[in-house]
Amino acid sequence: METDETPRVLPFQLQFDKPVASQIKIAEWNPEKDLLAMVTEDSKILLHRFNWQRLWTIFPGRCITSLCWRPDGNAIAVGLEDGTISLHDVENGKLLRSLKSHTVAVVSLNWEEDGQVIKDDSVNNSTYEDRTSRFFPPAPRVPRMPGLAPGDTGFMDDSDDSFRELSNSSYQRFNILCSGDKDGSICFSIFGIFPIGKINIHNLSIPTPFATEPATCRLSHASISKVALSKDLCHLIVMCSGELNHDEVESAERQLGMHGCHCLRLDTSIFWKRKNELHQVAQQASNIEDLIEVIRASLSVMSKQWSDAMHTFREKFDSLSSLIIDHGLDSSPQEEFLSLLGGARTSPPVHQFLVNSLGESGVKRVSKVVCGAGKELQHVVLDHLQPAAEIIGFRMGELRGLSRWRTRFQGIGLDETLINNATEKSGILLVQVERFMRVLSSVVQQFSNFFNWLLKCIKLLNQEPSDQLLPCNSELVVIFLKFLYDQDPVKPFLELSEVDIEPDMETLQRVKELVHFGGFSDCDFLRRTLAEEFKQMESSFKEAFLMPFTTISRKMLCKDVLPLFALPSSSASVSVSVPISVTYYKDASTSVSSYLTHEHGFIDYISFQIPGDSSSNIANCIGISRRFMHSLSNSSIEESASLEAVLLSVPDGYHCVDLSLYKEGQIVLLLNESTSASECSGESCMMIVQADDLPFVSIPRSGCINTWNLDQLKDSVTHLRLENEKVRNIPHSVAAPLAVGASRGVACVFAARKRALVYILDEDEDDVSDGE
């Protein structure tokens, strides 16, 4: 029989108490695996298993400001202070992709996949299969510079398939990476690699809900705290601090105290409505961008190799010009060689050059460098550049077919004219590649023939037999001396040259005649180099893919604003850091029909701490609101006023350090004692509150924005009591962040004395008690 003396059973089991090398500022559990990613104060990323075994450590070299996992747990996104978002492989931390979507620090990342699993195939609009693998081998990788070990150039290793898996999104469920920066910009990327939209909360026209007359307001001096996409990708909730003003209010009236923390709801239903179309476009476009990088690197490697080879050739043969001048002759090196080829006696400068300056070993060395570079260029073209150009052409053909399906793809900005132009540019690049290969093969052959002739001449001068040498063609030697000795027809193809190539008029006329039979409408491509053609193709791709980016950006509108609590006006331009958590739970009461129409599929829970310096009367409280994204779903004001909220008063002597929404509507709170003399002393506690058991109150919505909605609840605050809640005392002072892993049911708490404490949140039927 249970008595009052029965010892209190501790609600959570302490699994680990481990030291950490540095204070942790960001921590996130992997959604699918028992892995914890942590960011230290000096911006190192540590990945630990649940048993605290460290898998890897990476240091991006820049300040890390945010972090989140891909929904399948195979990649991690890292936001940096300079606006870069880098994607890393979970297996080894290897950099997979780097995106420069922002210009300032990325303060919030959220990676969400389509949460709707439709079992009935009859309601599934379409499925998409990437057909490229049917007709082509695996896409080529970026070539490495000869002489460098894998990774020295920053290129991917051929044995590493993680980069290929990142781009191959056919097997992935449709997902969106959302990122917000401190200046109010929000960027969206499909699969984390294809940018599809960008907005700025300062430019949003925010409707004033339930107003008697249409009215809008805007945010100024705003800073984003958190962005969170709904599970169905139809809504985006943005937590921000800033000043909210009516558009029509004069500037003198804008100082009426509407600076504070606000919650915005954006309509992103275009992602749900057009997810199949966006999936197809993103699949093709992201792979095309990868292949463009292959071509860019190929041209760079080829240009470097050929430039080095020509430098070696010039370095050796320029000495002949000096010898001719020293002997007082007016001839050129080409004339001297032609004279030797014609059977004349060897002139003193040529004799001295061939026997003393160059020699057999010198000819062989230069021949090996130049002809070897030519063969390397041919291998790069055949193994990297040409396959990439061919696959690009095929993928552009796929996009061209999609662009003609106007009823489905015109609405997401896939413009048929721009896609046709980009498709033609990809075809022209293939022609230029074939053209370059013909020029390169001819040049390499003539160089080889010239070096064989020089070796024969040197052996004759040294009275050595030359029968073992390869035969040389005298006509090719003449052509080489006239057109190649002091010129380089390969170099202009690999570099952006202002001097156009002049094709023969007959070929140009034939190309123009082919336009009538479906040929390229751009007839000037024969005047351009390979590098210039690649530049034009890349520009056409950017123009074609910018249209969906712009179209989607315009379709994302702000639908509602919820002013939460006031902040001191002194912090108008300073980012306010308060514990905030946004989570979406599936609504159990949702019918199947409504779920398939993305109406009320999930309930949003927004929890946040109201700071102690808040100018409102509800300081040191925790606010929780729900159904914010559904509060305008119905046309009737009476029916749509479904926004609910509750205020939780933190126990006396404590303040909230961090909070996190947990599974099944539970909220985990991390509280510190407010009376401790130093941050390293004192105690803390962690408690779980069941959201369904809280006395939520309906919040009437007003057409006037000059109202802090939560102030209406100051008379109905719910007081948290340590003896009544599910509480675990921690004999240390703790610091943010609180990392909660819903998949395993664990929480990681970081003590101020550089300790990491891992607790088991989910319990068996029999509570487990352990010592502190």
N, C-alpha and C positions, 0 to 999 in steps of 0.2 A: 504494500500500500504506500502510495507516494505521500510524503510528509513535507513540511516546510523546510526541513533540514536537508532535503535531497539536493545534492550539488547541481548547480546549473550546467547544463550540457552546452558546450561550445558549438555554435552553429556551423562554423567552417573549419575544415581541416588544413593545417599548415603543412604544405608539401615540401617546400624548400625555404631555406634562409641562406642566400648566397651573397658574397661580396661582388660589387661591380667596380670596375677600374675608375669610372668617372660618373658624375651625376648624369642621369638620363633625362632628356627633355621631350622625347617622343617615343612611344612604344605602341606596337600594333601586333595582335595575334593573327597568324595566317588563318583565313576562313575555312580551309580544308585540311590543313596539316597541323601537327603539334609543333609549330615553329613560332618564335617570338622575335620580331625585328625591333631593335632599339637604336635610337640615335643619341649619341653622347653630346655633352656640351661643346666639345671640340669637333663636332660634326663627323664622327665616324659612325658607320652603320655596322651593328653587330647582329648576327643571326644565331639564335640559340634554339636547341631542341627543348622539349618539355623537361628533360632530365638535366638541363642546363649545360649540355655539351655544346661548345661553340663550333659552328660549321664554317663560318668565314667572317672576315672583317674587311670592309672597303672604306676608302677615304676619297670622296669626290674632289677634294681640294677647294671646295667652296662651302659656304654656310648652308646647312640643310634647314629648311623651314617647314616642311610638311612631308607626309609619307602615307601611302595606302597600298593595299594588296589588290592584284587583279582577282576577280571573283573566283576563278578556279585555283588560285593560290600558286600559280606557276611563275608569276612575275610580280615585281614590286615597283611601284612608281615613286620617285623621289623628287620633291619640289625644292628648288634651290633659290638662293637669295637674288641671283641675277636674272630670274625669270625662266630658267631652263627646267625642263622636266626630263629626267633620265629614267629609263626602264632597265631593270636588272634581272638577270636570271636567278631563280630561287636556288638552283643547284650549286652555283659557284660564285654568285654575285657579279658575273660578267656583264658588262654594259651591252645591252641589246639595241637600244635606240636612244637618241637624244633629240628632244623637240624644244625649239625656242619659241614657245607660244606667247610668252609674256615678256615685258621689259623690266618689271620689278619683282620683288619677292613673291613666290607662290605660297600663300598662307594656308590654303585648304585644298585637299584632293579627295575626290570621291569617285570610285570605280564601281559602276553598277551594271548588272546584266539584266536582260529581259526576264522577269520573274514569272512570266505566264507560261505554264506548261499545259498545252491544250491536248487532251487525249483523243479528241474526236478529229480524225483527219479531214472530215468533210468541212470543218470550219477553218482549216488552215489554208490561208490564201495561196501560198506557194512555197516551195523549197528551192534552194539554190545550190547547184553543183558547179564547181569551177572545172571547166572542160579542158583547161590548158594541159594538164598532165596526160590527157589522152593522146595529144599530138606532139608533145615536146618532152625531152628528158628534164630532170630537175634543173631549176634556174641556176645560171652560173654565179659564182661568188666573186667578190672583189679580188682582183689579182694582187699579189704581193710583189714588192720591189725585190729584184734578184739580190741575193747576198744577205738578206735580213731574215731573222728567225720569225716564226709566227708570233704575232702580237706586237712586234717592234714598230710596225707602221700604224697600229691601231685598227688594222683590218681584221676581219673575223677569220678564225682558223677553219680550214676545210672540214675538219673532223667534228666541228661544233654545229649541232643541228638546232640549237635553241633559237638562233636568229631566224632560221627558215620557218620554224614553228610559230614564231611571233607573227610573221607575215602571212602564213597560211591560215586564214581565219575561217575556212570552209567548215571545219569541225567545231568551231566555237559557237556558243550561243551569242546572239547579238548583244554587245555591251558598249557602254559609253564611259569614257574617262572625262570627268568634269574637274576643272581647276579654277580657283579664284585667287587673285592677287590683292595686294594691299591697296592698290589704287582703284579697285572696284571692277576690274575686268574679269569676265568669266569665259573660259574657253572650253570647247567640247571636241573630243576626238573619238572617232569610232575605232574600237579595238585598241585604243590608246596610241594609235600610230597615224591615223588619217584625220587631220583637222576638218571639222564639219560646221563649226559655228563659233561666233564670238560676240559677246554683248558687254556693255558697261552699265552698271546700275545707275550711274549719274545721268545717263541718256534715256533711261526708261521713263515713260509716261505712266504713272501709277494711278489707276482709277480709284476714286474714293467710293467704297462700297456703300450701298443703301442710302446714297444721297438723294434728296428730293429732285435735284437738278444735276445733269452730268457735270462732273468736276474731276480734275486730275491734280496730282501733286508730284513733286520730284524730290530726290535726295541730293544733298550737297555735303561736301566734306565727309563722305562716307568711306568706311573701311570694312572689308568683308572679314567675318570671323569664321564662318562655316558654310559650305555648300553641300546639299544632300539631294540626290535624285531619288524619286520614288521607285519602288520595285518594278512598276510597269512602265517606267521612263516617261510618264505623262506629266509629271510635275517636278519642279525644282524648288526647294525651300532654301532661301538665302538668309542667313543671320548676319546682320551688319549693324554698325553703329554710325550715326550721322544725324544730320538735321533734315527734318521732313517739312516741306513747305507746299502750300497751295500754289499752283501755277499763276493764278490771277492775283495773289496777294502781293502788295507792294513790298519793296525791300525793307522799308522801315518796320513793317509788321512781321517780318520774318524772324525777329528775335524774341518770339513769344514763348520760348521754352520747349520747343519740340525736338531738342537734341537729346538723343538717347539710343537705346537698343531697339531695333525694328526687325520684324520678320517679313520677308517678301515671298510671295508665291508666284512662280513663273510657269506659264503654260509651255511645256515641252512635248505636247502630245504628237507633234510631227514625228518624233522618234518612234512612237508606237504605231501610228497610222502608216508610216512609210518604212518600217523596219526592213521589210524584204527588199525594197528598192535600194535603200541606203546600204544594206548588206552587200548587195551585188556591186554597187558603185565603189564602195570602200574596198572590197576585195580586189577589184581590178586596179583601182587607182593606187592603193598602197603598194601592191606588187610592182606596178609601173615605176613608182618612185624608188623602190629598191633597185630595180634594174637601171634606172637613170644613174644611181650612184655607182653601179658597176661600170657603166660606160664612162662616167666622169673619171673614175679611178684608172680605168684602162687607158684613156687618153693621156692622163698624167704620167702613168708609168711608161707608156710608149714614148712620150715626148722626152722624158728624162733619159731613157736608154739611148734613143737616137741622138740626142744632143751630146751625151757623153762620148758616143762613138765618133761623131763628127769632130768633136774637140780633139780626140786622139789622132784622127786623120790629119787635121789641120796642123796640129802641133808638130807632126813629123814632116809634112810636105811643104810647109811654109818656109822651111830652111832652104829649099831649092831656089826660091826667089831671091834670097839674100846672096846665095852663091853666084847667081847670074849677074847680080849687080856688082859683086866684088870682082868679077872677071871682066867688067866693062862691056857687057853685052846688052843689046836693046831688046832681045827676044823675051817671050814669056815662057813659063814652064810648059804650057801646052805645045807651043811651037817647038821647043827642044825635044819633047817626047815624040811629036809627030815626025820630026826629022829623023830621030832614031828609029822610029817605026818604018820610015820609008827606006831604010838601008844606009843612011849616011853614017859617017864616023861619029863616034860618041864625043860630044863636046866636053871640054874640061869640067864645067860645072855639073853636068849630068853624071859624068864618070865619078867625080868626087862624091856626089850625092848618093849614087847607087852603091858604090863600093864602101865608102867610109861612113857617111852619115846614116844611111838606111840599112844596108846590108840585108842578107837573107833573113836573119832572125827578126830584123825590124819589119820587113814585109810580112812575114808570117804572123807577127804579133798584131800589126795593124789589121791585116786581113781577118784574123780571128775575132778581133774586137768589132769591126764593122759588119762582117758577114754574120757573126754571132748575134749582133744586135738586130740585124734584119730578120734572122730566124726567130728570135725572141718576140719581135713585133708580130710576126706572122702567127706565132702560137697564142699571143694575147688576143689577137683578132679572132682566131678560130675557136679558142676555148672560152673567151669571156665576152668580147665586144660584139661579135656577130650573133652568137646565140641570144645575148640580151636584146639586141635590136630586133631579132626575129620574134621573140616572145612579146616584146612591146607592141610590135605590129599586130600580132594576134589578139592581144588583150585590147588594143584600141579598136580592132574590128568588132570585138564583143561589145564594147561600150557604144560603138556606132550603131549596132543593132538595137541596143537598149534605148538609145536616144530617139530612135524612130517610133518607139512605143510612147507616143506623146501623152496619152491619157494617164499613164502611170509615172513616167519619169520627167515629164516637163514640170510637174509640180515640185520636184526637188531640185530644179535648176540644171538638169542635164540638157544643155543646149545642143541641138543637132548641128547647127552651123559650126560652132566652135569645136565640137568633137570631130566633124568631118575634116576641118583644117588640121587638127592635131593628128588625125589618122594619116593624112597625106604627108605631113612632116615626118612621121615615123617611116613611111614608105620611102621617102626621099633619102632618109638617113641610110637605109639598107642599100640603096643604089650607090651612095657615096662610099659605103664600106667596101662594096665590090670594086668600085673605081680605085680606091686607095690600095687595095690588095694588088691590083694589076700594076699600078705605079711602083709599089714597093718591090714586087717580084722582079720587075724589069731593072730597077735600080740595084738590087742586091746581085742580080746576075751580072750586070755590067761591072760592078765593083769587083766581083770574084774574077771575072775575065781579065780585068786590068791588073789585079795583083798577080795572077798567073803569068801574065806577059812580063811584068817586072821581075819576077823570080827567074824567068828564062833569060832575060837580059843580064841579070847579075851573074848567073852561072856561066854565061858565055864570056862575060868580062873576066871572070875568074878561071876560065878555061876548064870548066867542069861540065860533065854530061848533063843534059836537061831532058833526056828521054822519059824519065820517070814522072815529069810534071804533066799536069792536065793540059790538053791542047787549048790554045787561046784563039779567039776570033779577031782578026785584025780590024774588021769593020766595026765590031763592038768597041774596040779600043779607040777608034777614031770618034765614034759617037760619044764615048765617055769623056774624051779629052775636050770635045767641042761643047758638050752640054752639061756634064756632071762634075768635071774637075773642080771648078770654082763656083758651082751652084748646088743647091740642095732642094730637089723637088719634093722630098718627103716631109721636110720640116714645115712648110706652109700648111699641109693637111692637118698637122697636129696642133697648130697654134692659131689663135685668132689673128688673122692677117688682114690689114686694110687693103692690100693689093689683091684684086680679084684675079681668078684664073680665067684666062681667055681661051674658050673652046673654039674649035674650028667652026666656021659658019655653016657647013653642011650638016654637022651633027646638031647644031642649035636649031636649024630649020626642021630637021626631022622630029626633034622633040616637040616643037610647036605644032607640027601637024598631028602628033599623037593625042593632043588635047581633045580633038573631036572624037577620038575613039576611046575615051575614058582615061587618058593619060593625066599626068600631073598638071594642074592649072598653073602652078608656079614653074615657069620655064627658065628661070634664072639660076636654078640650083647648080648647073654646071659651072657657073662662075664662082661658086662658094667652096670653101675648104671643108674638110670633115669636121673640124672643131667648130667652125661657124655654123654648119648645118646642125650640129648637136645643140648649139646655143639657141638656134631658132626653134628647134623641136621642144626643148625644155621650156622656152617661153610660151609656146602654144599650149603645152600641157598645163602650165600655171594658169593661163587665162581660162582654159576649159574647166579646170577643177575649182577655180575661184567662184564660178557661177553657182554651184551647189552650196559652197560655203556662205556666199552672200544671201542666197535664197533662204537657207535654213535659219541664218541669223535674224533675218527680218520676220520670220514666223514665230519667234520666241518672244512673247509679250508678257508683261507683268499683269496679273489678274487681281491681286489683292495685297494689302499691307496690313500688318498687325503691329501697332506700336506697343512695345512691351513695358519698358520702364525708362525713366528719365536718368540722364547722366549729367554731371557738372559740365557747364559750358566751357570750362577750361580745357577739357579733353576733346574739343571739337575736331582737331586734326590729328589726334593720337588714337592709334588702334587700342581698343579696350579688350583686355584679355580676361575673360570670365569663363568658368566651366560651362560648356554647352554640349549637348548631345541631341542628335536627331535620328530617329529610327522609325521604320515602317513595319507594322505587323499586319498579317493577313486578317481581314475581317471575317470572323467565323459566320456571321449572319449574312454574308454576301451570297446571293444566288448565282447559279452557273451562268444564266443569261446575262446578268449584269456584269459578271466577271469578264466575260468574253467581250464586252463593250467597254472595258477598262473603266467602268464607273464603280467607285467605292470598292475596288479590289483590296485596298490596304488602308489601314488607319495610321495616320502620322502621329507620333509622340515627340514633342519638343520639350526638353528639360534644360533648365539653365539656372544659374545662381544669380540672384540680384545682389550686387556688391554692396558692401557696408557704406560706401560713400555715395550711394544713390540718393538723389534728391527727393525720391518718393518716400512714402510712409511705410513701405514694406521692405525695408532693408534687412539684410541677413536672412533672406528667405530663399527657398527654391521654388521656382515656378514650373509647372508642368501643364502644357496645353495639348489638346488632341482634336482631331478632325478639322484642322485649319484648312487643309486643301479641299475639304468638302463643304465648307461653310457657304460657298456661292454656287453649289451644284444645282439647286432648284430655283425656279423663277420667283417663287413666293418668298417674301422676306420672313414670314412666320415659319415656313417650313425649313428655310435654309439657315436659320440661326442656330446651327448645330455645333458651333465652336464651344468647347468646354475647357475649363482650366481649374487648377487647384494650386493653392499656395501652401508650402510646407515650411514651418518655422523651424530653423535649426536649433537644437537644444542649447540652452544657455551655457556659455563657456566654450563653445565650439564654433568653428567656421568651416565652410565647405571648401575642400582643396580641389576636388575633381569629382565628376559624376559620369555615369555611363548607363545608357539604356541596355538592358539585358533581354534575353529571350523571354517569351510569354508574358510580356508586359511588366517585367520586373525592372526596378531601377536600383543601381548600386551607387551608394554614396560613400565618399571618403572624407572623413571629418578630422580636423586637427583641434587640439586644445588651444584656445585663444589666450590662455593665461601663462603660457610657458615663457621663461625668461629668455631663451634663445631658441632658434629654429631647430637645433640639434637635441634639445631636451624636451621633456613633456611626453604626453601620450596621444594616441589617436584611436580612431575606430572606423570600422567598415560595416555598413548596414545595407540590407536589401529591403526595399519597399515594394509591395505588390500594387501596381498601378490600378488594377481593377477594384481594389478595396478602398481606394481613396474617394472622398466625397467631391467628385467633380461638379462644378457649377457651370451652368450655361451662361455664356458671355453675350449679352445683347450687343449687336454691332450698331455703330452710329455713323451717320454720314459725315460727321465732322472729325477730321483727323487730329484736332487739338484735344485729344482725349487719350490718356494712358489706360488701356483696357484693364490691366491687372489691378489698378487702383480700386476697381469695383469690388475686389475680393478682400480688401483689407479688414473687413469686419467678419470674415468667415475663414480665417487662417487655421489650418490644421497643424497642431503642435506635435512634432516628433519627440518621442520619449525613448531614451536608451533602454529602459527596462521593459518596454512593450514591443519594441521592434526586434527584428532578427539582426543582432549586432555581434560583431567580433572585436574585442579590444586588442589594440596593437601597442606594445610597450615602447614604441618609438614615435617620434615626430615624423610625419611623412610629407612627401612633396608630390606634385603632379609630375608625370601623368599616371592615371589609373588605366591599366590595360586589361580589358575583359575579353576573354575568348569564349564566344557563345557555343562553338562547335564541341569543345571539351568541357565547358563549364568551369573555367578557371579565371582567377584574377591575379594580376601581378602588381604589387604595391612596392614603391621605392621609398625607402626610409632616408631621412636626411643625412644619415651617417654612411651613405653609399652602400646600402644593403638592398637586395631584391628579395621580397617575400612573395611566394606563390601560394595561393589558397585555392582549395577545391570548393566551388560554389554549389555544385550539384551534389546532393547527398543521397545515400541509400535510405531505406526505410528506418534502419537503426542509425541514429546519429553517432558520429565518430568524435570522441573527445581526445584532445591531445594537450600536452603541456605547452605553456607559452615559451 
